[in-house]
Amino acid sequence: MLADGSNLLSLWQALPAAESGAVSFGLPDEAAPAASLWRLDLPEEAQSAEGQLAQIEARTQASEAALDALPARLEALIGAAQAGPAVSFAAGEPSLEPAEADLLRMLEELEGRQAAVSFEAGQAPPSGWQQARQSFEDATGRLFRTLTHQAWVKTTQGGRLLGRSALGWSGDLETIYQVETHSEQVSLHQRSLAAAVKTRHTILRTFIFTAQGAAKLAVLISAPGGLLLALPAVWKFANQVLAEVND
């Protein structure tokens, strides 16, 4: 299911209606409202399945490392902007990483169109920031589902169900396996489950960084409501950095 260049977070999705023939074995209802699902369909061939899981595990580790570096990258950019004559001082400099350059461009939009970002009648906010805001709002709903409601982790191989786990918001876990599932297949689901948990943790860490980073970035925004305006901008910055290691 993981296509080349896709983001690990895309494996978390809103849970559709229960599929016909899905096994339950006494677990809670998979079609519960506001739930979310991590679905991983591995190739039938064992070596290919192993390779796909190894790729996912490498990406989760890379995402964690990128998150570790995010605060320093943002603080360096804020410090440089505060030392310059304006936030646009380096927006066109080729030495900037794409994520930093895009963040500075959004700040330029906000500073250059203060009347627009005040959301007065008949006025529209800057287009780049508006897109970031929509992405942030969509992700907020996904975070709420994955952290406060039942989450499901389902692993299939060649279309055959290997295992299914119900993951509660407090970390409690129930897992079932298909009858006659081999130990190697159990291991595949366990690794898929571990990747799902780590990716959910990545989502949470990204939101925490976004809130903390927005509080720092707000000092560069003179428009009213600087903190609220900074949230989508920092969210986009964080996800661009994560995309750098997930491509």
ABEGO torsion letter per residue (X at the ends): XBBBGBBAAAABBBBBBBBBGBBAGGBBBAABBGBBBBBBBBBABAAAAAAAAAAAAAAAAAAAAAAAAAAAAAAAAAAAAAABABAAAAAABAABBAAAAAAAAAAAAAAABAAAAAGBBGBBBBAAAAAAAAAAAAAAAAAAAAAABBBBBBBBBGGBBABBBBBBAAGBBBBBBBBGBBAAAAAAAAAAAAAAAAAAAAAAAAAAAAAAAAAAAAAABABBGAAAAAAAAAAAAAAAAAAAAAX
